[in-house]
Amino acid sequence: MENIYENRDVSKRNGSEICHSPTETADNVYANTKQQCPKPKKRTASSPFGYKIIICALGLLMLGALASLCALGILYHNKVVSTEILSEKYENATATLMVLGYKAKEKESIYEMQKMKHQELVSACNKTERPYKELKAKHQELVSACTETQQLYKMLKEKYQQVHERLSACNANQNCRHCEEGWKSLGLKCYNFSTNKLTWTQSRDYCVEKGGHLVIITSQTEQDFVSSQIGETHWIGLNDLETEGKWMWVNNQPLKTGVTFWFRAPEGPREPDNWKNEDPSGENCVALGDANGNTHKWFDASCRKTKRCICEK
């Protein structure tokens, strides 16, 4: 028994136990036949070096976490600053937009005013366009009249030169006659009173062949002279063949209203009356005197009628 306990103790001291099968006999026990039992897991005791590693790891983790927190704080601060900057920029942009909106409204108001002024100018321009056209037409008429006046001046100048030459010849020869045979003189003019009867157009051509034209009466003296030389109606150089009611002399000069000798009855017809009973085209030529023997007034008559005529040069 002592050996058994001794072996047991020895086994314990050696750090191992000897397991015996329950079926073993006492002899087997005394034979000190050993069977190793499964060793139980030993608990490894933590050494101070392991604690240091753990503490260092935790410290590093804490430093990493702190660094992360610092980084997050910096990022957050930057975001806050960026947000404030953006907010300030937004406010500035909003204020600028409002200012631009006001300016846009002002510009729009100015544009509307300019548009109204433009419409007024267009309206005024349209109103002045008609007077401009009228003035332009009058200008053209004046240019035409000026051209005719220049032509008349040229013709009168030639006449003057002819008369001057004839007067010079007469002064040199006292027996010189002022007018040709068959012509009667009044001042510097010579008049021919035809004996044959022609239409107004034929009479005009007849006077041209004679070197003159149908008489143009421009004064009371001339009217009285030619009236005293005739005993019946004669054609004179006045007509409105071009435009009805617009009386023109054969030299293309209009009849002056201040020098007219139309027949005016106290009660009854007045000349010109453009009577169309005998000629549907009307009475477009003028004669001095009528069929009733009134030789001191003008009468409009059909240009197709045949009458004597008065020429002058």
Secondary structure as UniProt FT lines:
FT   HELIX           2..13
FT   TURN            14..15
FT   TURN            22..23
FT   HELIX           26..30
FT   TURN            31..32
FT   HELIX           48..172
FT   TURN            174..175
FT   TURN            181..182
FT   STRAND          184..186
FT   TURN            187..188
FT   STRAND          189..193
FT   HELIX           200..209
FT   TURN            210..211
FT   STRAND          213..214
FT   HELIX           220..228
FT   STRAND          234..239
FT   TURN            244..245
FT   STRAND          248..249
FT   TURN            250..251
FT   TURN            257..258
FT   TURN            280..281
FT   STRAND          285..288
FT   TURN            291..292
FT   STRAND          298..301
FT   TURN            303..304
FT   STRAND          307..312
//
